[in-house]
Amino acid sequence: MTRETILELLERLQAGEITLAAAMQHLGKLPYEDAGFARIDHHRGLRLGLPEVIYAAGKTPEQTAEIFARMAAAGGSVLATRASAEAYGAVRQRVPEALWHETARIIGLRGSETHKTAGAIAVICAGTSDLPVAEEAAVTAGYLGLKVMRISDAGVAGLHRILAEREILSSARAAIVCAGMEGALPSVVGGLVAAPVIAVPTSVGYGAAFSGVAALLGMLNSCSPNVCVVNIDNGFGAAYVAAMMLRAGAPEPSEIPGSTPR
């Protein structure tokens, strides 16, 4: 339950559109709702300003659908990450308005009160093989109220591709960069932008890439001081951190001295 949902509830109560008992029934779901197999944290939106998100991997389609439906009833946007097509089918039966983002593996329901954060982020992937992780980040960021600019297939093997996107990079208030193999792209982007760079190592690459460990270590050792790193394939985590950064009021690139890329 978000701040906007509670405000709307109180306004309806004040206007006499609902009874006090009905309002108490809605508020009774705070701080969490016990579904038996899960405790749904409706209070998280009030504490953090961003909602709880369903991690669908490991849950049955029916469990995912039950949690999704309860969160939808509480108001606000709802997300289920790492979801299967079967989980979407179960959710769709309960919440027909839910959308399926196949590449991102996300089921989403957009609330009318989604907070719009000033500015935009860039979501960049080194290669097409990194696209599922990048799309997880981009779709999540969109549901969290961010404007997203996508740059795909711009890895360091063809450096001219990322250099051609400097106009987008210079306008981004944060950049999420997804890369596998040696994981060099975040360092390159870090040297081009006056903004935080959230590096996402992906489990893409041949044997010595060790399913993303090589990229993770490379990103952790970046020489660009504006690069921070999330876990392997964690596009969702990168988007959540970016949303919190922008909500905290990070300055526009134009406000930072010497921010024009050279």
C-alpha positions in Angstrom: 0.0 0.0 0.0 1.6 3.3 -1.1 1.3 6.8 0.3 -0.9 7.8 -2.6 -3.2 4.8 -1.9 -3.6 5.7 1.7 -4.2 9.3 0.9 -6.9 8.3 -1.6 -8.4 6.0 1.0 -8.6 8.8 3.6 -10.1 11.3 1.0 -12.8 8.8 0.1 -13.5 8.3 3.8 -13.7 12.1 4.3 -16.1 12.4 1.3 -18.3 9.7 2.7 -17.7 7.3 -0.3 -16.7 4.5 2.0 -17.4 3.6 5.6 -15.0 3.7 8.5 -15.2 -0.1 8.8 -14.2 -0.5 5.1 -11.3 1.9 5.6 -10.1 0.0 8.7 -10.3 -3.2 6.7 -7.9 -1.8 4.1 -5.5 -0.4 6.7 -5.7 -3.7 8.6 -3.3 -5.1 5.9 -0.5 -3.0 7.3 2.3 -3.7 8.1 2.0 -7.0 6.3 -0.7 -9.5 5.1 -0.3 -13.2 6.0 -1.1 -15.4 3.0 -0.1 -18.6 4.8 2.9 -19.4 2.6 4.0 -15.7 2.4 3.9 -12.5 4.4 3.3 -9.7 1.9 5.0 -6.5 3.0 2.4 -3.8 2.1 4.3 -1.4 4.4 7.5 -1.4 2.3 6.2 1.4 0.0 5.7 3.6 3.0 9.1 2.8 4.5 11.2 3.0 1.3 9.1 4.9 -1.1 9.2 1.8 -3.5 7.1 -1.3 -3.3 7.8 -4.9 -2.5 8.5 -7.0 -5.6 7.7 -10.6 -6.1 10.6 -12.9 -6.9 8.7 -15.6 -8.8 11.6 -18.1 -9.3 11.1 -21.1 -7.0 7.4 -20.2 -6.4 4.6 -22.2 -8.1 2.5 -20.3 -10.6 -0.4 -20.5 -8.2 1.7 -19.0 -5.4 2.9 -16.2 -7.6 -0.7 -15.5 -8.7 -2.0 -15.4 -5.2 0.6 -12.9 -4.0 0.2 -10.8 -7.2 -3.6 -10.6 -6.8 -3.3 -9.6 -3.1 -0.8 -6.9 -3.9 -2.9 -5.6 -6.8 -5.9 -5.4 -4.5 -3.9 -3.2 -2.1 -3.2 -0.7 -4.9 -0.2 0.6 -6.7 2.1 -1.0 -9.2 2.9 -4.7 -8.9 6.0 -6.6 -10.3 6.9 -10.2 -10.4 10.5 -10.9 -11.6 12.1 -14.1 -13.0 8.6 -15.2 -13.9 7.7 -18.0 -16.3 5.0 -18.0 -19.0 3.1 -20.4 -16.8 3.2 -18.0 -13.9 1.9 -15.3 -16.2 -1.0 -17.5 -17.2 -2.0 -18.0 -13.6 -1.7 -14.3 -12.8 -3.7 -13.3 -15.8 -6.6 -15.5 -14.6 -6.7 -13.5 -11.3 -5.6 -10.1 -12.6 -6.5 -9.7 -16.3 -4.8 -6.3 -16.6 -1.4 -7.8 -15.8 1.2 -7.5 -18.6 3.9 -10.0 -19.7 7.4 -8.7 -20.6 8.8 -11.9 -22.1 12.5 -10.9 -22.6 12.7 -9.4 -19.1 10.7 -12.3 -17.6 8.6 -9.8 -15.7 4.8 -9.7 -15.0 3.7 -6.2 -14.3 0.7 -4.2 -13.3 1.1 -0.4 -13.6 -0.7 1.6 -10.9 -2.1 5.0 -11.8 -0.2 6.7 -9.0 3.3 5.6 -10.2 5.8 8.1 -9.0 7.5 10.0 -11.8 11.1 10.8 -11.1 12.7 13.8 -12.8 15.4 13.0 -15.2 16.2 9.7 -17.0 18.5 6.7 -16.8 20.4 4.9 -19.5 20.2 1.1 -19.6 23.1 -0.2 -21.7 23.9 -3.8 -22.7 27.2 -4.9 -24.2 25.8 -7.6 -26.4 22.5 -9.1 -27.5 23.1 -12.0 -25.2 23.0 -9.6 -22.3 19.6 -8.3 -23.3 17.5 -10.3 -20.9 19.3 -8.8 -17.9 19.2 -5.3 -19.4 15.5 -5.6 -20.1 14.9 -6.8 -16.5 16.6 -3.5 -15.4 14.8 -1.4 -18.0 11.3 -2.8 -17.4 11.7 -2.6 -13.6 12.9 1.0 -13.8 9.9 1.9 -15.9 7.5 0.5 -13.3 9.4 2.4 -10.6 8.6 5.6 -12.4 11.9 6.3 -14.2 12.3 7.4 -17.8 14.5 4.8 -19.5 16.8 5.3 -22.5 17.9 2.0 -24.0 21.3 1.3 -25.7 21.8 -2.2 -27.0 24.7 -4.1 -28.4 27.3 -1.5 -27.7 30.2 -3.5 -26.3 33.9 -2.7 -26.3 34.6 -5.0 -29.3 33.2 -2.1 -31.4 33.9 1.0 -29.3 32.5 3.3 -31.9 29.0 2.0 -31.0 29.0 3.4 -27.5 30.8 6.6 -28.5 28.0 7.3 -31.0 25.5 7.4 -28.0 27.3 10.2 -26.1 24.2 12.5 -26.4 22.1 10.0 -24.5 24.9 9.3 -22.0 25.4 13.0 -21.2 21.7 13.4 -20.4 21.4 10.4 -18.1 21.3 10.9 -14.4 22.4 7.3 -13.9 23.6 4.5 -16.1 23.0 0.8 -15.7 25.5 -1.2 -17.8 25.1 -4.9 -18.3 28.0 -6.9 -19.7 29.4 -10.4 -19.5 32.8 -12.0 -20.7 35.5 -9.6 -19.3 33.0 -7.0 -18.2 34.9 -3.9 -19.5 32.0 -1.8 -20.7 31.0 -0.2 -17.3 34.5 1.3 -17.0 34.3 2.8 -20.5 30.9 4.3 -19.7 32.2 5.5 -16.4 34.8 7.6 -18.2 32.2 9.2 -20.4 29.4 10.2 -18.0 29.1 12.6 -15.0 26.7 10.2 -13.2 26.7 7.0 -11.2 27.2 3.9 -13.2 25.6 0.7 -11.8 27.5 -2.2 -13.3 25.7 -5.5 -13.8 27.9 -8.6 -14.6 26.0 -11.1 -16.7 26.6 -14.9 -16.8 27.5 -14.6 -20.5 30.8 -15.9 -21.9 33.0 -19.0 -22.5 34.5 -21.2 -19.9 37.0 -18.8 -18.2 34.1 -16.3 -17.8 33.0 -18.6 -15.0 29.3 -17.8 -15.5 29.8 -14.1 -14.7 32.5 -14.3 -12.0 35.2 -12.9 -14.4 33.0 -9.9 -15.3 32.1 -9.4 -11.6 35.7 -9.2 -10.6 36.6 -6.9 -13.5 33.8 -4.5 -12.6 34.8 -4.5 -8.9 38.3 -3.6 -10.0 37.1 -0.7 -12.3 39.4 2.3 -12.5 36.4 4.5 -13.0 35.5 5.9 -9.5 31.8 6.4 -10.4 31.2 2.6 -10.9 29.4 0.5 -8.4 28.5 -3.2 -8.9 25.5 -5.4 -8.1 25.3 -9.2 -8.2 25.6 -11.4 -11.3 22.5 -11.0 -13.6 20.8 -8.7 -11.1 19.1 -6.2 -13.4 16.3 -5.8 -10.9 18.6 -4.8 -8.1 20.4 -2.3 -10.4 17.0 -0.6 -11.3 15.9 -0.5 -7.7 19.1 1.2 -6.6 18.9 3.7 -9.5 15.3 4.6 -8.6 16.4 5.3 -5.0 19.3 7.4 -6.2 17.1 9.6 -8.3 14.4 9.9 -5.7 17.1 11.1 -3.3 17.6 14.1 -5.5 20.9 13.5 -7.3 21.8 16.6 -9.3 21.3 16.8 -13.1 24.6 16.2 -15.0 24.4 19.9 -16.2 24.7 21.0 -12.5 28.0 19.3 -12.0 31.1 21.3 -12.8 33.1 19.9 -15.7 30.3 17.4 -16.5 30.5 17.7 -20.3 32.1 14.5 -21.7 35.4 15.0 -23.5 
